[in-house]
């Protein structure tokens, strides 16, 4: 796509087939400094029970950002996130053998007629409702071990899990209650009507499980990360990659609950135009997403995108809202600085005390140890310091937090302003925390 006739705002309501393909035509272009407004489709469970999709999510078609060249970065400000679903279902999963080739998220097949990525129809409600169009066989490669159906109030700040009768009523009008976007092809997960947990109250704090830029090789959207991506290494299906090829990912599948309205994320550009995409909105999630899934919802998202020329990062850099920062990584207050200066004077320490601001690096890998090593290495590379210094700063002035189990973490710490200035992103950090 050429950098001509770029738009101030690009509206998105179309979706990929589950694949992030750098050779596909992008939407836009949008101006650097312009906006992307998207109606996102639910992630995770809906696509997981829709075998025609080639990934575990159904993300928006990527948008070309004017002026974004390979080796640059794109700052994405999350202006707003508004869930639109009235209800959803979720829970812990188990796979059904015989219904996939190596990976149930990306290589589903019909156990009846053997069709790869079969088209489906909904026949009734409950666990056996998703059927192959060709032979009528139950084809979903996942079922619940423990599941629930949750409905939300009009102001989208409280949800409750419902009983069997209500879950089945919602299941019969799944597309309505999930507010499924018109161009989405996924089967509504509420069709299964799970109701193992009844009467649970939950606060909503919506965020995006998927937000980033397009990788430089074809990857299933749910596997654009080091943990899920490791399933692709030497896999038996058509999306197999080598360990080296997996480095072409951009880690857009984060499931970091701090990726909510008010946050900024700085993403690598690995294809011309960047290819910004989003999806997998969650109504709420505790750190780790330990059940493997949470409340997937449709929603309306507004982003502002801005190209940062010549700033290279191997992975996403997150600037959460201050409330979401670890206690030790919150900016030093004026009162705290005054006490620190008094202490320095008491000990006759001549050097100037650091003026610092928070920064958070995303690390991903096949497990949490590998993800932590990845995050530490990315921070060290970007800042031009050693991994041991990053480790010290993250221990004293920050934290390692789990985004998604098994392998997404954030490495967060305070870092000197004068050194941040050399990285080319100081103005974004300052904007976020001053």
N, C-alpha and C positions, 0 to 999 in steps of 0.2 A: 504493500500500500504506500502511495506517495504522500509526503508531508504537505498536502495542498488542501485548501478549503476546509481547514480544521474547524470544528464546532466548539462553541463555548460550553455546551451541554450535550451529552450523548445519552439517550434513553435506551435502556436494554431490557428486553423481555423475551429473549431467545436463549437457547441453551445448547451446550455441546451434547454429544452422544455418550459422554463419559470419558472422552479422550481429550487431552491437551495436545494439539498438533501444531507445531510451529509453522507448517506449510499451509495451514488453513487461512482463508480470508478472514481478516479481523473487521470488527465494527469501527465506526469513527471515520477519520481520526478526531480526537479531542485535543483541544489546545492545552499546552502546558499551563497550569493554573486554572484549567476548566474543571467541569464537573461530570461525573458519571452517576446517573440515577437508574437504579435497577430494581425490578420486581423479582426477587430470588425465589427459587423453588426449594422445598425441604431437601435436606441431605440425608445421608446414611440410610435409614430403614426403607424409605420409599424406593430409591434406586436399587437397594440390596434385594428387593423382591420384584424387580423389573429386569429380567434377564437380558432384554434387548439392549440395555445400556452396557457400555464397555468399562465403566468405572463405578466405584461405590458411591458416587455423588452425581448430581446433575447441576453443574455450575454454569454461569452465564458465558455466552460467547465472548472471547477476549476483545478488548478495546485497544486500538492503536493510539499511542500518545505522541503527539507531534514533537519531533526533535529528540526522541529517545533513541540513542544509538547503543550498540553492544558495548558494554564496559561502563555505561552510565548507571545511575540509580534513579528510581522514581519514588518520591515521597507521596504517600497516600494518607490524607487526613480523613478520618471517619466522621463525617459531619452529623449523620443521624442514622439510627436503626429503629424501624418500627415493625414489630411482628403484626401479621394480618390474620394468622390462623386463629380459629375459634377453639380448636382442639387438635391434639396429636396423640400418637402412641409411641412408646419406646420401651427399652429394656435390654437386658443382657441376652446375647445370642448364642446359638449353637448351629453348626453347619449340618447339612444333610448330605451324606455321602451318595455318590452316584449322580449328583446334579451339577457337577462342575469339573473342570480340568485343571487341577493344581491350585487354583485360586478362586474361591466362590465370589469374590468382589468383581472380577474382571473376565472370567471365562466360564460363564454358566452354560449348561447344556441340558436339553430335555432328556430325562431318564426313559421316556417312552419311545420317541422317534429318533432320538440322538441329535436333534437340531442344535447347532451352536447359536447362542444368543437368541433363543426363540421369542417370537412375538407372543403376547399373552392376552387373555381376557379374564374379567372378574366374573366368577360364578358363585353368587351368594356371599356369605361372610364367614369369617373364621380362618383357621390355619390352612385349610385346603382350598381356599377360594381362588387362588391365582393359577390359571390353567393354560397350558400350551394351546395356541390357536390351531395348530396342525393336528394334534392327536388327543387333546383334552386332558393330558396328564398333569398332575400337580408338579410344578416346576421350580418353586422357590427354593434357593439353596440355603436359606436360613429360616430358623424358627426361634421363638422365645424360650429361654429357660425360666425367666421371671419377667413379666411385662406389665405395663400399666397404660391406661388411657387417661389423659389429663385435659381439662378444659380451663379456659382463661376468662377472667372478667373483661368488661369492655375497655377498661383503662390499661389493660395488659400489665398489671403489676402483681397479680396474685393468680395462682393456679391451684386446682384441686384434682386429685385422681378420683375416678368415678367407678360405680359398680357395674355388674354385668349388664343389667337392663339398659343403662345409659350408654355404655360402651357399644352395645349392639345397635342402638338407635343411631349413634354417630357413624358406625361402620356402614350403614345402609346409604348414607349420603356423604361419603368420605371426601370427595372433591370439594364439596361445599364447606364442610367443617375445617378442612385444612387450607381453604382458600388457595387451592392449587392454581398457579398461573396458567393461562390458556394455552401456552406453547409447551408446557411441561408434559412429558409422556409417562412419568413414573406412576406406578400403582400406589394409591394412598395407603399408608401403613395402618391407618385406623380400621381398614377392612378386616384385619385379624381380630379386632375387638379384645385385646388383652386386658385383664382386670385382676391381676394377682395382688395388687396393692390398692386398697380403697380408703379414701378419706385423708390421704396425705396432702398437706398444705405446702406450697412452695412459693418463694419470692421469684419474680422474674428479673433477670438482668441479662438482656439479650446481647449476643455478640456473634461474630462471624467465625465459623470453623474453617472457612476457606477464603483467603484473600491474598492475592499475590500477582506475580508475573508469569508469563508462559515459559516453560523450560525449552531448552534448545534441542530436545528430541521428543518423540511421541511418548507420552506417559499417561496412564490412566489417572484421572484427577485425584482420586483418593490415595494414589501412590506417589504423589509429588511431595515426598518427604522421606527422610532417612529410615524411619521405622517400617511403614507400610511399603516403601520402595524396596526394602530388602527382600520382600516376597517375590520381586520380579527377577532377582539375580539367578540366572540359569534356570528360569521357570520353564515348564513344559508347553506353555502356550505362546501365542504370537507376539506378546508384549514383553518377552524375555529381554533382559539387558545384562551386561557385564557389570561388575562392581565399579569399574572405571566409568562406564557410561552413566551410572546412577548419579555421578557427580554433576551431570547436566541438569539436575533438578533445581527448582527454585524455592522449595519448601513452602508452597502456598497452602498446603493442608496442615494447619497449625493446631487447631482446637485449643488455643491459649485463650482462656476466658477474659483476659485483659484486652483483647482485640475488640473493644466496644466503642460506643460513641464517645468522641473526645480524644481518642488515642490517634497516634500517627505511626505508620509503619513505613520503613524505608527499604525498598526491595531492589534486588539486582536486575539489570536488563541483560538478558541473554539472547534475545532475538530483536531485530529492528522493530521499534515501536513499543517494545515492552510486553504488550499483550496483557493488560490488566483484566483479571477475572475475579469473580466472587461467588459465594453461595454458602450452603450448609449453615444457615442461621440457626442458632440454638436459643431457646427461651431462657435457659439457665444451665450452669454446670459448675460443679466443684472442681478444684485443681485435680488433674489427673484423669478425669473422665473415666473413673475406674471401672464402671460397668461396661465400658466399650462404646456406649451410646448415651445420648441424652435427648432432650425434647426438641426434635427437629420441627421447624416452623417455616412457613412462607413469610415474606416481609418486603418492605420498601427500604432501600438503602440509598443514601446520598454520600458520595465520595468526592473529594477534591484531589486532583493529581497534579504533580509538579515535577518536571525533570530536573535532576541534579547532575549537571554535566561533569564528566571526568571523575566522578566519585565511584570507585569500585568496591563492592562488597560481595563476598562469596555467599552470603545468606542474609535473611531479613534482620533488620535492626528495629526494635520496638521501643516506642516512647509512650508508655501507658499514662493514663490520667494519674495525677499525683496520689489520689486516694488508693489506687491499686498497687503502689510501690511497696516493696518490703520496708519494714520500719527503719532498718539501718541504711536504706538507700534513699530515703526521703531527703530533699534538699536541706542543708544546714540552715537553721533559722538565724536571724540577726542576734537573738538572745544567746543562742548556742555559740555563735562565732565570737561574741563578746567574751564569754567565759573561756573559750579556747585561747583568745588573744591574751587574756589575763594570765592564763597558765603558761603560755610561751614567755611572757614577760618575767614571770616568777623564776623560770629556769634559764633566763637570758639566752633564749634561742634566737639567733640573728635572722635566720631565713624566714621569708614570708610564708604564712600559712596558705594552703591551697584554697582557692575558690573553686568549688566543684558543682557538678550537676549530674543527674542520673542518666544512665544509658543501659539498654537491655539488648542482649544478643540472643537470637534463636539458635539452638543447637538441636540436631536430629540425628538419629542413628538406630541401629537394630535393637538396642536396649538403652536403658537410662544411663549406664556408664559410658557407652559410646556416644550418646547424645551430649552428655556433659563435656566429654573431651572435644567434641566437635564445636560446641559453643565457646569453650575456652580458647580453642585454636582460632576460631573466627574473630573473636574479640582481640586477641593478640595481633593477628594479621592486620586487621583494620586500623588498630591504634598504633601499630609499630612498636609494640612492647613484647616482653616475654610472657609465656604462659604462666610461670611462677608469679609474676607481678599481678596478672589477672586473678590468679587464685587467691593471692593475699587480699587484693581489693574486694573481691566478691565475698570473702570471709569476714572482713572487718567492716566494710562499707556496703554490704549488699546481701545477696542470697542466690542460691540455685533453687529454682522452683519448677515443679513438674507441670508441663502443659498438658500432655497426653501420655498416659501409660500405654504402650511400653517405651516410647523413645522420642519425646519432644520435651525440651527444657528451655528455660530462660535463664541466662547468666546476667545478673543485674548488679550494678555497683555505681558509686559516685566516682567521677573522673574529673581531673583538673580542666577548667575552662580554657586556659591558655593552650593546652595540648589538644583539646577538642577542636579548637579553631583551625588547626592544621588539617583536620579530616575533611573539611568542607561541609559539615552538617551542623555546626554550632548554632546557626540561626534557627534551625528547627528545634533543637534541644532547648535553646533559650526561650523560644516562643511557647514551648510546652510547659516550662517550669518557672518562668518569670512573668 
